[in-house]
């Protein structure tokens, strides 16, 4: 699938303000500074659709982008950024949970993982929380251009091993790099296949 049109629709701080629509929504989330905005820009062929920043915690709202007039890409705030105030962290966490658990349009939640790191408890706990609530997920390991392929595979294998302590089956996994474009085609085709399965014409 090729993204020919990506239009910013809204940036909101409460689930009740999300667009009124029956279109599928594919949401992206990850720890702060995991490269989420860069990945979204890479997937949509735009440099500034999602705002990138060297400062973690920049995304603090739910951002909707209409893709090819057929489905929504949703940019969610990052989780786990301790330098935000406790009040703001709690507000963002509540907003994220309300969206993930209550948004009927949410079709798949892409959880982004930094491929350079060993398994992080915060990521594992978040994935398990989502799984316990039966939300369809896929995992995207980002920044795969920053390490050698053997080291990346080693980190992913360690992550899988940790997940298998809790999961009977590992969710779909993708490798990505916003710098080289790795993973773009596979991620978009994954979305395309899901949309086709529910008879959305792309």
C-alpha positions in Angstrom: 0.0 0.0 0.0 1.1 3.5 -0.7 0.0 6.5 1.3 -0.9 9.1 -1.2 -2.7 11.5 1.1 -2.2 12.2 4.8 -4.3 15.0 6.4 -4.1 16.3 9.9 -7.5 16.2 11.4 -7.3 16.9 15.1 -5.2 17.2 18.2 -7.3 16.5 21.3 -6.8 15.9 25.1 -9.9 13.9 25.7 -11.3 10.8 24.0 -14.8 12.3 23.8 -13.3 14.9 21.4 -12.1 12.2 18.9 -13.5 12.5 15.4 -16.9 11.0 14.9 -16.3 8.3 12.4 -16.7 4.6 11.5 -13.3 4.4 9.8 -10.6 2.0 11.3 -7.9 3.6 13.4 -4.4 2.3 13.7 -2.7 3.9 16.7 1.1 4.2 17.4 2.5 4.4 20.9 5.8 3.8 22.6 8.1 5.0 25.3 9.2 8.6 25.0 12.0 9.2 22.4 11.4 5.8 20.8 11.2 7.5 17.3 7.4 7.4 17.0 7.0 10.7 15.2 9.9 10.0 12.8 8.4 6.6 12.0 5.0 8.2 11.3 6.6 10.7 8.9 8.5 7.9 7.2 5.3 5.9 6.7 3.4 8.8 5.3 6.1 10.2 3.1 6.0 13.5 4.9 8.8 15.2 6.8 6.7 17.2 9.3 3.3 15.5 9.6 4.1 14.4 13.1 6.2 16.9 15.0 9.6 15.5 16.0 11.7 16.7 18.8 15.0 15.9 20.6 13.0 16.5 23.8 11.2 13.4 25.1 7.5 13.8 26.0 6.7 16.3 23.4 3.5 14.6 22.2 0.9 15.1 24.9 -2.3 14.9 22.9 -4.1 12.3 20.7 -3.5 13.3 17.1 -5.6 12.0 14.2 -4.4 11.9 10.6 -6.8 10.8 7.8 -5.0 8.5 5.4 -6.1 8.1 1.8 -9.6 9.2 3.0 -10.0 5.5 4.1 -8.5 5.1 7.6 -7.0 7.0 10.5 -3.5 6.9 11.7 -3.4 8.0 15.4 -0.4 9.4 17.1 -0.6 8.7 20.9 1.6 10.3 23.6 4.6 8.4 24.7 4.6 6.6 28.0 7.1 6.4 30.8 8.6 9.9 30.7 9.4 10.6 34.3 10.4 14.3 33.9 6.8 15.4 33.4 5.0 16.6 36.5 3.1 13.9 38.3 -0.2 15.6 37.6 0.5 15.7 33.8 1.8 12.1 33.8 -1.4 11.0 35.4 -3.6 13.0 33.0 -1.8 11.7 29.9 -1.9 8.1 31.3 -5.6 8.3 31.9 -6.2 9.8 28.4 -4.1 7.0 26.8 -5.9 4.3 28.7 -9.4 5.8 27.9 -8.5 5.8 24.2 -7.1 2.3 24.1 -9.7 0.6 26.2 -12.8 2.5 25.0 -12.3 3.7 21.4 -14.4 1.3 19.3 -12.6 2.3 16.1 -9.2 1.2 17.3 -8.3 -1.7 15.0 -4.6 -2.3 15.9 -2.3 -0.7 18.4 1.3 -0.6 17.2 3.7 -0.6 20.2 7.1 0.8 19.4 10.2 -0.7 21.0 13.8 0.7 20.8 15.7 -2.1 19.1 19.0 -0.9 20.8 17.9 -1.8 24.2 17.6 -5.0 26.2 14.0 -5.9 27.3 12.6 -3.1 29.4 10.2 -3.9 32.2 8.1 -0.9 31.5 7.6 -2.0 27.9 6.8 -5.6 28.9 4.3 -4.5 31.6 2.6 -2.2 29.1 2.3 -4.9 26.5 0.9 -7.3 29.0 -1.6 -4.7 30.2 -2.8 -4.3 26.6 -2.9 -8.0 26.0 -4.9 -8.6 29.2 -7.6 -6.2 27.8 -7.7 -8.1 24.4 -6.6 -5.2 22.3 -5.1 -6.3 19.0 -1.4 -5.3 18.9 1.7 -5.4 16.7 5.3 -4.6 17.8 7.6 -2.4 15.9 11.3 -2.4 16.8 12.6 1.1 15.8 16.0 2.5 15.0 17.3 -0.7 13.4 19.9 1.2 11.5 21.7 2.1 14.7 23.0 -1.4 15.5 24.5 -4.4 13.7 21.9 -6.9 12.5 23.3 -9.6 14.8 22.9 -7.3 17.8 19.4 -6.3 16.8 18.4 -10.0 16.4 19.9 -10.7 19.8 17.9 -7.9 21.5 14.7 -9.0 19.7 15.2 -12.7 20.7 15.7 -11.6 24.3 12.5 -9.6 24.1 10.6 -12.5 22.7 11.9 -14.8 25.4 10.7 -12.4 28.0 7.2 -12.0 26.4 6.8 -15.8 26.2 6.8 -15.9 30.0 3.3 -14.3 29.7 2.1 -14.9 26.1 1.2 -18.1 24.4 1.9 -16.5 21.0 4.1 -13.5 20.1 2.3 -10.7 18.4 3.3 -9.7 14.9 6.7 -8.1 14.9 8.2 -5.5 12.4 11.7 -4.0 12.2 11.9 -0.4 11.1 14.2 2.6 10.5 13.0 6.0 9.8 16.4 6.8 8.3 16.5 4.0 5.7 12.8 3.2 5.3 13.2 -0.4 6.5 9.8 -1.8 7.5 7.7 0.7 5.7 6.3 -1.7 3.0 5.6 -4.5 5.5 3.9 -2.3 8.0 1.7 -0.6 5.4 0.8 -3.9 3.8 -0.1 -5.3 7.3 -2.6 -2.4 7.6 -3.8 -2.9 4.1 -4.6 -6.6 4.8 -6.5 -5.7 8.0 -8.5 -3.1 6.2 -9.3 -5.5 3.3 -10.5 -8.1 5.8 -13.2 -5.7 6.9 -14.0 -4.6 3.4 -12.5 -1.2 3.4 -11.5 -0.1 -0.1 -8.0 1.5 -0.2 
